[in-house]
Amino acid sequence: MPKLSAAMPKYRRHSNGKHAIVTLSGKTHYLGHFGSPDSKREYDRLIAEWLLIGRQPVRPHETQTISVVEMAAAFQRHAKQYYRKHGKPTREVGCIVEALRLMCELYGRQPVHDFGPLALKAVREQMIQKDWSRGYINKQISRITRAFRWAASEELIPADAPHALAMVAGLKKGRTRAFDRPPVQIVDDETINQTLPHLPRVVADRVRFQRLTGSRPGEICSLKPCHIHSKGEVWSYHVADHKNQHHNQSRIIPIGPRAQDILRPYLSDPQRFCFSPAKSEADRRAKANSQRKTPASCGNRPGSNRKPSPKRKAGESYTTNSYRRAIHHACQQAGVDKWSPNRLRHTAATEIREQYGIEAAQVVLGHKTANITEVYAERNDRLARQIARELG
């Protein structure tokens, strides 16, 4: 018979007839006198802990003998359930798996209590040899230490193990062989205007809307008319799916008159995504049909030459990746340097900071602190040059 892995272990009477028992992952636990309140409370406690750690056996004497690969496997199972959005694992899971895989290649068979700061530095050295950037290496090391903190909280490893790993400082700029990626630069309006004619109308409107609002690419992907409050001179977009949603933070994007004019043609259906690939594909086919040379009475009729079940078809919403690929393709056709949609956010932030100050840029971009806004909004060098011209 197949193993019933999803069945809940039962509260049972021992063969001696006096004691209550439960078997968890092959180990029998004695609960006390059968039928007593204390034995039932002990059963509830053991079941709760067993479910919490993913139906894995955890015994106090094993906390000193668990291997690194066993700890990593347990954390990966936790990460795939914890880092989820809309029922799917986020990109954070892939980064965690990549960091833990490298650690296990070097120290997977070692007992977890033997993995200390020197071992963590050895893993970091392997990351440097793989030509990872300094910032990404520091993030990957923090993910490894996060795995040890989680394992300590689940009593899989000794509680002092993550404290020792925390002693390893991050790589400093200019004091390591790891390279630094250049910061994300703004994209000038001239380059944007050269790119727009080579984009489909829907994607071009999407670029214009993001340039005016300074929103994130992902926030535009989830934009629906039902999320927009159109009362007053300035509309507001209440973002339902945004980056800091899991921190219980709200995100409201103000929409001015120019952005409203771009958005109006896409507000007919409240539940459909505003900038839809399906709409873009329909526009492309309609344009091709209007430019056809063959008379309408001859040749293929519109829609008659499509595959009944194509492998790929236009969806209802762009993803950040498909949005970026569309822009890169248009850049290639326009003969300009490639730029990504996130640079539009940097451009808008720099413009707002120059005209209204850092606090205004912080509010529009939806940052919790001004330090984060500093990353997006470049400083106003024009003021420094004016001071130098007048005083220097």
MOZIVEN-V131349 format. One record per run of one state. SS is the DSSP state (a for helix, b for strand, c for the rest). FROM is the first residue (numbers start at 1). LEN is the number of residues. If there is no record, write none. Layout:
<<SS | FROM | LEN> <SS | FROM | LEN>>
This chain:
<<c | 1 | 11> <b | 12 | 2> <c | 14 | 5> <b | 19 | 6> <c | 25 | 2> <b | 27 | 7> <c | 34 | 3> <a | 37 | 16> <c | 53 | 7> <a | 60 | 3> <c | 63 | 4> <b | 67 | 1> <a | 68 | 15> <c | 83 | 1> <b | 84 | 2> <c | 86 | 2> <b | 88 | 2> <c | 90 | 1> <a | 91 | 17> <c | 108 | 3> <b | 111 | 1> <a | 112 | 3> <c | 115 | 2> <a | 117 | 13> <c | 130 | 4> <a | 134 | 20> <c | 154 | 7> <a | 161 | 5> <c | 166 | 23> <a | 189 | 8> <c | 197 | 4> <a | 201 | 13> <c | 214 | 3> <a | 217 | 5> <c | 222 | 2> <b | 224 | 1> <a | 225 | 3> <b | 228 | 2> <c | 230 | 5> <b | 235 | 4> <c | 239 | 6> <a | 245 | 3> <c | 248 | 4> <b | 252 | 4> <c | 256 | 1> <a | 257 | 10> <c | 267 | 6> <b | 273 | 1> <c | 274 | 3> <a | 277 | 14> <c | 291 | 29> <a | 320 | 15> <c | 335 | 7> <a | 342 | 15> <c | 357 | 1> <a | 358 | 8> <c | 366 | 4> <a | 370 | 7> <c | 377 | 4> <a | 381 | 11> <c | 392 | 1>>
